[in-house]
Each structure stands twice: as structure tokens, then as C-alpha cells.
């Protein structure tokens, strides 16, 4: 049984949940706002920020059916109808988001890129 009132989520839950860049983007956006946001507004935000993504309806569907439920299952967000907000455990992921952001912004040139075939 999962303890929904834990202060520090299990690392495996954090890493599995934050493995997707879209879920990290959703959490960052929600952490920037004090109030809940609609799934529609989150979809607009994601569509504006992601290169090559222009189908807001598809983004909305993915958020609604996949990403937000995964974040809610991890107790990082709460959902009330169309409104999504950071849950109490949601703030516990901020250090992980900061670490991910550090590596997301890092640019590799081809000489620095790890050799994935021989890893």
C-alpha cells in the first residue's frame, strides 16, 4: 500500500515520473503558479514551448490521458475536474527538476556525445 502522505517520495517513483520531458515541463509550469491551471492552459503552454509541436488538441489528449494521471498517481499533482495543481508531494521534486534542467540545457557537440553503441 502506498503512503499518500509521505514527505519524500520514493526515488524510483520520482525518476520514473520525471523520465518524460513533458511531465517535467508540466510540473515546472505548475510550480511557477500558485493557483491551479486547466489542462487546456497546460496544453497551450506545452504546445508553445515544444519545438515541432503544433497540434494542441493532441497535446491536450496526451496530458489528459497519460501525463497528468501519471503525475497524480505519484502524488505530485491533484486534479479537480479540469483543474490541475501541485500536490503537497509535488514540491519535493523541485531538486530533481533543477538537476534535470541542468542537463537538459547542456549542449553536446558530436565529439562530446557519448558513444551509445559501445556503452
Buried (B, 14 or more C-beta within 10 A) or exposed (E): EEEEEEEEBEEEBBEEBBEBEBBBBBBBBBBEEEEBBEBBBBBBBBBEEEEEBEEBEEBBEBBBEEBBEBBBEBBBBBBEEEEBBBBEBBEBBEEBBEEBEEEEEEEEEEEEEEEEEEE
